[in-house]
């Protein structure tokens, strides 16, 4: 199994450009998440999804959008890139049935710079 | 709202010595606690979790953590550190029924040969 796959690994954007960070998982997990990691700040939740067609905001959703049309895919869209969005982005997934509180599986990350 | 605090930015330890990485939490309900490790240029990897039951939880790579409700702590420990344990360690907390996992800022562990 590939687990959680993120593309691209690196990207440089100009201010105002848009892009989509791709995330796919092959573990049939129902929950998927997008986090950003800034130095000394830990991980902040941007958006999450509890299943296909269902998404919800996390702690820092402004400037981002998501969709979940299939169980496998959870792309993150940046519409108007700003320097404050320079960060490392991680996608994660987990299987949750309301009782077991399972662990998260993370992708290897996308390093994004907005200049 | 739930949160975790990792008070130290960096922990330095000599190879072979005991390793402790501190974590305290703040929640309004029963906490579910996790430790994750991040190696350079990689995503986070699950180490262990506390849900309920025995306060001492054993995890991957020889790590363990002790849940202390009175001190609201969940410190990560390893009896004998290896150079390969050098990495960034994150504590996280979640409340039952809440979909969100709150991460601490992380602790850089440096094991000196």
Contacts between the chains, C-beta under 8 A, distances in Angstrom:
chain1	res1	chain2	res2	distance
A	4	B	43	7.3
A	31	B	99	7.1
A	33	B	101	7.9
A	35	B	103	7.8
A	40	B	9	7.4
A	40	B	105	5.8
A	40	B	106	7.8
A	41	B	105	5.9
A	42	B	90	6.5
A	42	B	103	4.5
A	42	B	104	5.5
A	42	B	105	4.1
A	42	B	106	5.5
A	43	B	44	7.7
A	43	B	90	7.1
A	43	B	103	4.3
A	44	B	103	8.0
A	45	B	100	5.9
A	45	B	101	7.4
A	48	B	99	6.2
A	48	B	100	7.3
A	50	B	99	6.4
A	56	B	99	7.5
A	58	B	100	6.7
A	59	B	100	7.9
A	90	B	43	5.6
A	90	B	44	7.1
A	92	B	43	7.6
A	92	B	44	7.7
A	96	B	99	7.6
A	98	B	97	7.8
A	101	B	32	5.0
A	101	B	49	7.4
A	101	B	51	5.9
A	101	B	94	6.6
A	101	B	96	7.0
A	103	B	34	6.9
A	103	B	46	3.9
A	103	B	49	6.4
A	104	B	36	7.8
A	104	B	44	7.4
A	104	B	46	6.8
A	104	B	101	6.8
A	105	B	46	7.7
A	106	B	43	3.2
A	106	B	44	4.6
A	106	B	45	7.2
A	107	B	43	5.3
A	108	B	41	7.4
A	108	B	42	5.9
A	108	B	43	5.0
A	109	B	41	7.6
A	109	B	42	7.6
A	109	B	43	5.7
